[in-house]
Amino acid sequence: MTGNIANKNNDPELIQRFKNGDVTGFNEIVRKYQQQVYWVIRKIVQDHDEADDITQEVFIKVHSALKDFREESNLFTWLYRIATNYSINHLRKARVRNTVSVELVVEPIESKDKGADEAIDDESRRRYLEEAIETLPAQQRAVFNMRYYDRLPYDEIAEILGRSTGGIKANYFHAVKKIGEYVKGKIEY
């Protein structure tokens, strides 16, 4: 994901324009990153409407915090961190509201050209994978999505989440193990 993100070369210019009072700098940042931020959030919270609401909240937060952004990391890494933290906090609040603690959760499922029966089986596996991901604790879900879907390196995930690389690796390992147990319990061999 980091390699194909929108052109970051003009991010410092957009940030500086915003800091100088030019609102179009912020508007361009939103246009440039809104879809990517939405998908970061959507992979964590799973629900379109919630992801849409959180995306708006993230950009409200970014608008108020951008004037203090020190550019110690690139802009998208900073946005990714804010979006991930908002999503994790949203899940924690929802979990507390529902008072349900689920800690069940495959080895990556790869799709290949297959016959109709195998394609149906793959669809079931994908559905079970999605169900399993939803059962992960918020932190593990975020780490799993960043590593498995976005293919971010562990050190970048650690930077985004403000955690140690070793802790991120452990989160990913436990997430994969839980997902594997969940999916294996659903699939008959």
KEKE-140765 format. One record per residue: residue in three letters; x, y, z of N, C-alpha, C, O in turn. Coordinates in steps of 0.05 Angstrom, whole numbers, padded with zeros to 5 digits, always signed. Atoms other than C-alpha are relative to their C-alpha. Last residue first. Example, Ala and Ser with C-alpha at 12.3 -4.5 7.8 and 13.67 -1.06 7.14 Angstrom:
<nodes>
Ser;-00016;-00024;-00001;+00273;-00021;+00143;-00015;+00022;+00014;-00005;+00044;+00018
Ala;+00018;-00024;+00000;+00246;-00090;+00156;+00018;+00024;+00000;+00039;+00024;+00013
</nodes>
This chain:
<nodes>
Tyr;-00020;+00010;+00019;-00246;-00631;+00106;-00008;-00028;-00009;+00007;-00040;-00025
Glu;-00002;+00029;-00002;-00304;-00594;+00137;+00020;-00009;-00021;+00020;+00000;-00044
Ile;-00003;+00015;+00026;-00293;-00520;+00144;+00003;-00030;+00005;+00019;-00038;+00022
Lys;+00023;-00004;+00018;-00321;-00481;+00203;+00001;-00018;-00025;-00020;-00024;-00036
Gly;+00024;+00010;-00013;-00274;-00504;+00258;-00025;+00002;-00017;-00044;-00012;-00012
Lys;-00002;+00029;+00000;-00215;-00494;+00211;-00024;-00013;+00014;-00032;-00034;+00006
Val;+00007;+00010;+00027;-00238;-00423;+00200;+00001;-00030;-00001;-00017;-00043;-00013
Tyr;+00028;-00006;+00006;-00239;-00405;+00274;-00008;-00013;-00027;-00029;-00026;-00029
Glu;+00017;+00017;-00016;-00174;-00440;+00290;-00029;+00004;-00006;-00045;-00015;-00007
Gly;-00002;+00028;+00009;-00139;-00407;+00232;-00018;-00019;+00015;-00031;-00036;+00004
Ile;+00015;+00002;+00025;-00166;-00338;+00250;+00001;-00029;-00010;-00019;-00040;-00019
Lys;+00028;-00001;-00006;-00141;-00347;+00321;-00017;-00003;-00025;-00038;-00017;-00024
Lys;+00007;+00024;-00014;-00072;-00368;+00298;-00030;-00001;+00006;-00042;-00022;+00002
Val;+00000;+00022;+00020;-00067;-00312;+00247;-00008;-00026;+00013;-00024;-00042;+00002
Ala;+00023;-00004;+00017;-00087;-00261;+00300;-00003;-00023;-00020;-00024;-00034;-00024
His;+00024;+00009;-00015;-00037;-00290;+00350;-00026;+00004;-00017;-00044;-00013;-00015
Phe;-00001;+00029;-00004;+00020;-00284;+00300;-00025;-00010;+00014;-00037;-00030;+00005
Tyr;+00006;+00012;+00026;-00001;-00214;+00279;+00000;-00030;+00003;-00018;-00044;-00007
Asn;+00028;-00004;+00006;-00004;-00190;+00351;-00008;-00014;-00026;-00029;-00027;-00027
Ala;+00015;+00018;-00017;+00064;-00222;+00365;-00030;+00003;-00005;-00045;-00017;-00006
Lys;-00004;+00027;+00010;+00095;-00188;+00305;-00016;-00020;+00017;-00029;-00038;+00006
Ile;+00016;+00002;+00025;+00065;-00122;+00327;+00002;-00028;-00012;-00018;-00039;-00020
Gly;+00028;+00002;-00008;+00094;-00131;+00397;-00019;-00003;-00024;-00039;-00017;-00022
Gly;+00004;+00027;-00011;+00162;-00146;+00368;-00029;-00004;+00009;-00040;-00025;+00005
Thr;+00002;+00018;+00022;+00158;-00083;+00325;-00005;-00028;+00010;-00020;-00043;-00002
Ser;-00026;+00012;+00008;+00144;-00042;+00386;-00005;-00019;-00023;-00026;-00031;-00026
Arg;-00006;+00024;-00015;+00080;+00000;+00389;+00028;-00010;-00009;+00039;+00000;-00028
Gly;-00016;-00008;-00023;+00061;+00070;+00367;+00007;-00023;+00019;+00006;-00020;+00043
Leu;+00014;+00005;-00025;+00006;+00044;+00322;+00015;+00009;+00025;+00004;+00007;+00047
Ile;+00028;-00009;+00002;+00031;+00075;+00258;-00014;-00003;+00027;-00029;+00016;+00035
Glu;+00000;-00030;+00000;+00104;+00066;+00276;-00028;+00011;+00000;-00034;+00030;+00015
Ala;-00008;-00009;-00027;+00093;-00007;+00294;+00001;+00030;+00003;-00008;+00041;+00023
Ile;+00024;+00004;-00017;+00056;-00018;+00229;+00006;+00009;+00028;-00011;+00022;+00041
Glu;+00018;-00021;+00007;+00115;+00013;+00192;-00026;-00002;+00017;-00037;+00018;+00025
Asp;-00010;-00025;-00012;+00164;-00032;+00229;-00018;+00023;-00006;-00021;+00041;+00010
Tyr;+00005;-00001;-00028;+00122;-00094;+00213;+00009;+00027;+00013;-00005;+00038;+00030
Pro;-00021;+00013;-00016;+00123;-00081;+00139;-00006;+00004;+00029;-00019;+00024;+00037
Leu;-00019;-00019;-00012;+00056;-00062;+00107;+00021;-00016;+00015;+00015;-00037;+00027
Arg;-00028;+00010;+00003;+00024;-00115;+00062;+00021;+00021;+00011;+00042;+00024;-00001
Asp;-00016;-00023;+00010;-00041;-00075;+00059;+00029;-00007;-00004;+00043;+00008;-00017
Tyr;+00013;-00013;+00023;-00085;-00137;+00063;+00017;+00022;-00012;+00021;+00024;-00036
Tyr;+00010;+00019;+00019;-00045;-00184;+00108;-00011;+00013;-00025;-00003;+00005;-00047
Arg;-00021;+00018;+00010;-00001;-00136;+00147;-00010;-00017;-00023;+00003;-00020;-00043
Met;-00023;-00015;+00011;-00047;-00076;+00156;+00020;-00019;-00013;+00032;-00013;-00034
Asn;+00008;-00013;+00025;-00109;-00120;+00163;+00023;+00015;-00012;+00027;+00014;-00037
Phe;+00004;+00021;+00020;-00076;-00166;+00215;-00007;+00014;-00027;+00005;+00006;-00047
Val;-00026;+00010;+00008;-00049;-00107;+00255;-00003;-00020;-00022;+00011;-00019;-00042
Ala;-00014;-00021;+00014;-00117;-00073;+00257;+00027;-00010;-00010;+00034;-00005;-00033
Arg;+00013;-00004;+00026;-00153;-00136;+00275;+00014;+00020;-00016;+00019;+00016;-00040
Gln;-00008;+00021;+00018;-00102;-00152;+00329;-00013;+00003;-00027;+00000;-00003;-00048
Gln;-00029;-00003;+00006;-00112;-00084;+00361;+00009;-00021;-00019;+00023;-00015;-00039
Ala;-00005;-00022;+00018;-00188;-00088;+00357;+00029;+00003;-00008;+00034;+00007;-00032
Pro;-00002;-00025;-00016;-00194;-00157;+00388;+00009;+00023;-00019;+00023;+00018;-00039
Leu;-00025;-00007;-00011;-00209;-00208;+00333;-00002;+00025;+00018;-00019;+00042;+00012
Thr;-00001;+00009;-00028;-00280;-00232;+00323;+00026;+00008;+00014;+00028;+00005;+00038
Glu;+00018;-00016;-00017;-00291;-00191;+00260;+00002;-00007;+00029;-00004;+00009;+00047
Ile;-00013;-00026;-00004;-00229;-00223;+00229;-00017;+00017;+00018;-00007;+00032;+00035
Ala;-00022;+00004;-00020;-00260;-00292;+00239;+00013;+00027;+00006;+00019;+00033;+00029
Glu;+00013;+00004;-00027;-00325;-00271;+00204;+00022;-00002;+00021;+00019;+00010;+00043
Glu;+00011;-00026;-00008;-00284;-00244;+00145;-00013;-00002;+00028;-00010;+00016;+00044
Leu;-00023;-00017;-00007;-00243;-00308;+00142;-00011;+00027;+00009;-00001;+00038;+00030
Tyr;-00009;+00008;-00027;-00307;-00349;+00146;+00024;+00017;+00008;+00026;+00024;+00032
Arg;+00020;-00010;-00019;-00335;-00310;+00086;+00009;-00007;+00029;+00006;+00009;+00047
Arg;-00003;-00028;-00002;-00270;-00321;+00048;-00020;+00012;+00020;-00013;+00029;+00036
Arg;-00024;-00006;-00015;-00273;-00395;+00063;+00004;+00030;+00004;+00011;+00039;+00026
Ser;+00006;+00007;-00028;-00344;-00400;+00040;+00024;+00007;+00017;+00021;+00018;+00039
Glu;+00018;-00021;-00009;-00326;-00364;-00025;-00007;-00004;+00030;-00008;+00015;+00045
Asp;-00017;-00023;-00005;-00267;-00412;-00033;-00017;+00023;+00010;-00008;+00038;+00028
Asp;-00015;+00005;-00024;-00314;-00471;-00026;+00017;+00024;+00008;+00019;+00031;+00031
Ile;+00020;-00003;-00022;-00361;-00441;-00077;+00014;-00004;+00026;+00010;+00010;+00046
Ala;+00005;-00029;-00003;-00300;-00433;-00123;-00020;+00006;+00022;-00017;+00025;+00037
Glu;-00022;-00012;-00015;-00280;-00505;-00109;-00004;+00030;+00003;+00004;+00041;+00024
Asp;+00001;+00009;-00028;-00348;-00530;-00130;+00022;+00012;+00017;+00017;+00021;+00040
Ala;+00023;-00012;-00013;-00348;-00486;-00193;-00002;-00009;+00030;-00006;+00008;+00047
Gly;+00027;+00008;+00010;-00279;-00507;-00215;-00021;+00013;+00017;-00016;+00025;+00037
Lys;+00010;+00026;-00010;-00216;-00469;-00196;-00027;-00006;-00013;-00039;+00012;-00025
Asp;+00020;+00009;+00019;-00172;-00412;-00219;-00009;-00028;+00008;+00008;-00046;+00009
Lys;-00013;+00010;+00024;-00136;-00390;-00156;-00023;-00008;-00019;-00046;-00010;-00011
Ser;+00019;+00008;+00020;-00157;-00352;-00094;+00016;-00007;-00026;+00034;+00008;-00034
Glu;-00008;-00010;+00026;-00111;-00352;-00035;-00020;-00010;-00021;-00028;-00033;-00020
Ile;+00014;+00015;+00020;-00136;-00358;+00036;+00006;+00012;-00027;+00002;+00036;-00032
Pro;+00011;-00015;+00022;-00086;-00335;+00087;-00013;-00018;-00021;-00003;-00039;-00028
Glu;-00023;-00004;+00017;-00080;-00380;+00147;-00011;+00014;-00025;-00034;+00009;-00032
Val;+00000;+00013;+00023;-00133;-00378;+00181;+00025;+00008;-00014;+00034;+00031;-00019
Val;-00005;-00011;+00026;-00211;-00318;+00304;+00020;-00018;-00015;+00027;-00013;-00038
Leu;-00004;+00021;+00019;-00243;-00330;+00368;+00011;+00012;-00025;+00002;+00034;-00032
Glu;-00028;+00003;+00006;-00235;-00279;+00424;+00005;-00025;-00016;+00023;-00040;-00010
Val;-00005;+00023;+00017;-00305;-00252;+00432;+00029;-00001;-00007;+00041;+00019;-00016
Ser;-00028;+00003;+00005;-00322;-00206;+00489;+00005;-00026;-00015;+00002;-00048;-00005
Val;-00006;+00026;+00012;-00393;-00182;+00487;+00030;-00001;-00004;+00041;+00016;-00017
Thr;-00011;+00018;-00021;-00414;-00126;+00532;+00004;-00029;-00009;-00002;-00048;+00004
Asn;+00013;+00026;+00004;-00452;-00095;+00474;+00008;-00020;+00021;-00004;-00041;+00023
Arg;+00029;-00004;+00002;-00436;-00024;+00496;-00014;-00027;-00002;-00035;-00032;+00010
Val;+00009;-00006;-00028;-00366;-00045;+00518;-00030;+00004;+00000;-00044;-00006;+00018
Arg;-00002;+00025;-00015;-00354;-00077;+00450;-00010;+00004;+00029;-00023;-00014;+00040
Ala;+00022;+00018;+00009;-00380;-00016;+00414;+00000;-00026;+00016;-00021;-00036;+00024
Lys;+00024;-00012;-00010;-00333;+00029;+00454;-00024;-00018;-00007;-00042;-00022;+00010
Arg;+00000;+00004;-00029;-00275;-00017;+00439;-00025;+00011;+00013;-00037;-00002;+00030
Leu;+00006;+00028;-00006;-00293;-00020;+00366;-00001;-00005;+00030;-00017;-00020;+00040
His;+00028;+00005;+00007;-00296;+00056;+00361;-00008;-00029;+00007;-00029;-00033;+00018
Asn;+00016;-00011;-00021;-00230;+00062;+00397;-00029;-00004;-00004;-00044;-00009;+00014
Ile;-00004;+00017;-00023;-00198;+00015;+00347;-00016;+00010;+00024;-00030;-00006;+00038
Ser;+00014;+00025;+00005;-00227;+00054;+00289;+00002;-00019;+00024;-00018;-00031;+00032
Tyr;+00029;-00006;-00002;-00205;+00121;+00317;-00016;-00026;-00004;-00035;-00030;+00011
Asn;+00007;-00005;-00028;-00135;+00093;+00329;-00030;+00006;+00004;-00042;-00004;+00022
Thr;-00001;+00026;-00015;-00131;+00064;+00259;-00008;+00004;+00029;-00023;-00012;+00039
Ala;+00023;+00016;+00009;-00154;+00129;+00226;-00001;-00027;+00015;-00022;-00036;+00023
Ile;+00024;-00012;-00011;-00105;+00171;+00267;-00024;-00017;-00007;-00041;-00023;+00010
Arg;-00001;+00004;-00029;-00047;+00124;+00252;-00026;+00011;+00012;-00038;-00002;+00029
Tyr;+00004;+00029;-00004;-00064;+00120;+00177;-00002;-00005;+00031;-00019;-00019;+00040
Leu;+00029;+00004;+00005;-00068;+00197;+00174;-00008;-00029;+00007;-00029;-00034;+00019
Trp;+00014;-00015;-00022;+00001;+00202;+00206;-00030;-00004;-00003;-00043;-00010;+00017
Thr;-00005;+00015;-00024;+00029;+00149;+00158;-00014;+00012;+00024;-00026;-00002;+00040
Phe;+00019;+00023;+00001;-00005;+00186;+00101;+00005;-00018;+00024;-00015;-00029;+00035
Leu;+00027;-00008;-00005;+00029;+00252;+00120;-00019;-00025;+00001;-00035;-00027;+00019
Asn;+00014;-00011;+00023;+00099;+00224;+00124;-00029;+00004;+00006;-00039;-00008;+00025
Ser;+00007;+00023;+00017;+00131;+00218;+00192;-00014;+00012;-00025;-00020;+00036;-00025
Glu;-00020;+00020;-00007;+00167;+00271;+00232;-00005;-00026;-00014;+00014;-00042;-00017
Glu;-00011;+00013;+00024;+00124;+00322;+00194;+00024;-00019;+00007;+00042;-00022;-00009
Arg;-00029;-00006;+00002;+00114;+00365;+00256;+00014;-00014;-00023;+00038;-00009;-00027
Phe;-00013;+00023;+00011;+00037;+00367;+00251;+00030;+00007;-00005;+00035;+00026;-00019
Asp;-00021;+00009;-00018;+00015;+00423;+00297;+00016;-00024;-00011;+00034;-00034;+00003
Lys;-00017;-00023;-00005;-00027;+00460;+00245;+00024;-00007;+00018;+00044;+00007;+00017
Leu;-00020;-00004;+00022;-00053;+00393;+00222;+00019;+00023;+00005;+00042;+00022;-00003
Ala;-00027;+00008;-00008;-00087;+00378;+00289;+00022;+00006;-00021;+00046;+00006;-00014
Ser;-00008;-00014;-00024;-00154;+00414;+00280;+00029;-00005;+00009;+00042;+00011;+00022
His;+00002;-00029;+00005;-00163;+00393;+00208;+00009;+00016;+00025;+00023;+00036;+00022
Val;-00023;-00008;+00016;-00137;+00323;+00222;-00001;+00031;-00004;+00020;+00044;-00002
Lys;-00023;+00000;-00018;-00189;+00314;+00278;+00025;+00010;-00015;+00041;+00026;-00004
Ile;+00005;-00022;-00019;-00245;+00335;+00231;+00024;+00002;+00019;+00034;+00024;+00024
Phe;-00007;-00025;+00014;-00214;+00290;+00178;-00006;+00025;+00017;+00007;+00045;+00013
Val;-00029;-00001;+00003;-00216;+00231;+00226;+00009;+00026;-00013;+00028;+00039;-00004
Glu;-00012;-00008;-00025;-00287;+00246;+00246;+00030;+00002;-00002;+00042;+00021;+00010
Gln;+00006;-00029;-00004;-00309;+00245;+00173;+00012;+00009;+00026;+00024;+00031;+00028
Thr;-00017;-00014;+00019;-00274;+00178;+00163;-00004;+00030;+00003;+00015;+00046;+00003
Ile;-00026;-00001;-00012;-00307;+00152;+00226;+00019;+00016;-00018;+00036;+00031;-00009
Asp;+00001;-00019;-00022;-00376;+00168;+00198;+00028;+00004;+00013;+00036;+00027;+00018
Asp;+00005;-00027;+00011;-00361;+00134;+00132;+00000;+00021;+00022;+00013;+00042;+00019
Ala;-00026;-00008;+00012;-00331;+00073;+00167;-00003;+00029;-00012;+00016;+00045;-00009
Glu;-00018;-00006;-00022;-00393;+00068;+00211;+00027;+00010;-00011;+00038;+00030;-00001
Asp;+00009;-00025;-00013;-00438;+00073;+00150;+00018;+00008;+00023;+00024;+00032;+00025
His;-00004;-00023;+00017;-00397;+00021;+00111;-00008;+00026;+00014;+00007;+00046;+00014
Asp;+00025;-00011;+00007;-00391;-00031;+00167;+00004;+00027;-00016;+00019;+00044;-00007
Gln;+00017;+00017;+00017;-00329;-00074;+00172;-00025;+00013;-00011;-00035;+00004;-00032
Val;+00027;-00001;-00011;-00298;-00034;+00230;-00021;-00016;-00016;-00042;-00023;-00005
Ile;+00000;+00004;-00029;-00226;-00051;+00215;-00028;-00002;+00011;-00034;-00021;+00026
Lys;-00011;+00027;-00005;-00225;-00061;+00140;+00000;-00006;+00030;+00000;-00029;+00038
Arg;+00020;+00020;+00007;-00272;-00001;+00134;+00010;-00028;+00006;-00005;-00045;+00014
Ile;+00021;+00001;-00021;-00224;+00045;+00172;-00019;-00023;-00006;-00026;-00038;+00012
Val;-00014;+00008;-00025;-00165;+00033;+00126;-00020;-00005;+00022;-00019;-00025;+00036
Trp;-00005;+00029;+00002;-00213;+00035;+00067;+00016;-00011;+00024;+00013;-00034;+00032
Tyr;+00025;+00015;-00002;-00240;+00104;+00087;+00005;-00031;+00001;-00005;-00045;+00018
Val;+00006;+00000;-00028;-00169;+00130;+00097;-00026;-00015;+00005;-00028;-00031;+00024
Gln;-00019;+00018;-00013;-00152;+00109;+00026;-00005;-00002;+00030;-00004;-00023;+00042
Gln;+00007;+00028;+00007;-00215;+00141;-00002;+00019;-00020;+00014;+00009;-00040;+00024
Gln;+00026;+00009;-00012;-00204;+00206;+00035;-00007;-00029;-00006;-00014;-00044;+00013
Tyr;-00003;+00023;-00018;-00129;+00213;+00019;-00027;-00011;+00010;-00027;-00031;+00024
Lys;-00022;+00018;+00006;-00123;+00259;-00041;-00001;-00026;+00016;+00006;-00047;+00006
Arg;+00005;+00013;+00026;-00190;+00294;-00036;+00021;-00022;-00006;+00014;-00043;-00016
Val;+00024;+00017;-00003;-00179;+00307;+00038;-00005;-00015;-00026;-00009;-00039;-00026
Ile;-00008;+00023;-00017;-00108;+00332;+00027;-00023;-00019;+00003;-00020;-00043;+00000
Glu;-00015;+00018;+00018;-00133;+00376;-00030;+00009;-00024;+00016;+00009;-00046;+00004
Asn;+00020;+00012;+00018;-00186;+00407;+00017;+00014;-00020;-00019;+00003;-00041;-00025
Phe;+00014;+00022;-00015;-00132;+00419;+00069;-00019;-00014;-00018;-00021;-00039;-00017
Gly;-00020;+00020;-00006;-00089;+00459;+00020;-00012;-00024;+00015;-00006;-00047;+00008
Thr;-00001;+00019;+00023;-00151;+00494;-00006;+00021;-00021;+00004;+00019;-00043;-00007
Val;+00017;+00023;-00005;-00161;+00524;+00064;+00001;-00020;-00023;-00005;-00044;-00019
Asp;+00013;+00006;+00025;-00102;+00571;+00054;-00016;-00026;+00003;-00004;-00048;+00004
Gly;+00027;-00010;+00001;-00086;+00598;+00124;-00015;-00006;-00026;-00038;+00003;-00029
Asn;+00000;-00029;+00007;-00011;+00593;+00123;-00028;+00011;-00004;-00031;+00034;-00012
Lys;-00011;-00015;-00024;-00014;+00526;+00160;+00001;+00030;-00005;+00000;+00045;+00014
Phe;+00021;+00000;-00021;-00059;+00500;+00104;+00009;+00016;+00024;-00006;+00032;+00035
Arg;+00022;-00017;+00009;-00010;+00522;+00050;-00021;+00002;+00021;-00031;+00023;+00027
Gln;-00009;-00027;-00004;+00047;+00490;+00090;-00022;+00020;-00009;-00026;+00040;+00004
Ile;+00000;-00005;-00029;+00010;+00424;+00094;+00007;+00029;+00005;-00006;+00042;+00021
Leu;+00028;-00002;-00008;-00005;+00425;+00019;-00002;+00007;+00030;-00019;+00023;+00038
Glu;+00011;-00024;+00011;+00068;+00440;+00003;-00029;+00004;+00009;-00036;+00026;+00017
Pro;-00010;-00023;-00016;+00093;+00386;+00050;-00011;+00027;-00010;-00016;+00045;+00006
Asp;+00011;-00002;-00027;+00045;+00337;+00016;+00011;+00023;+00017;-00004;+00038;+00029
Asn;+00009;-00027;-00006;+00068;+00354;-00055;-00013;+00002;+00028;-00025;+00023;+00034
Asn;-00020;-00021;+00004;+00113;+00294;-00064;-00010;+00028;+00007;+00006;+00045;+00016
Lys;-00006;-00013;-00026;+00064;+00246;-00032;+00018;+00024;-00004;+00023;+00039;+00015
Asn;-00025;-00015;+00000;+00033;+00225;-00099;+00004;+00016;+00026;-00011;+00034;+00033
Ala;+00000;-00024;+00016;-00024;+00179;-00082;+00026;+00015;+00003;+00040;+00012;+00023
Ile;+00016;-00022;-00012;-00006;+00114;-00048;+00002;+00024;-00018;+00023;+00028;-00032
Asn;+00019;-00010;+00020;+00022;+00059;-00092;-00019;+00021;+00011;-00040;+00026;-00001
Gly;-00012;-00006;+00026;+00085;+00042;-00055;-00019;+00012;-00019;-00010;+00027;-00037
Thr;-00016;-00024;-00002;+00056;+00048;+00015;+00012;+00007;-00027;+00016;+00031;-00032
Met;+00016;-00024;+00000;+00000;+00000;+00000;+00017;+00025;+00000;+00010;+00045;-00012
</nodes>
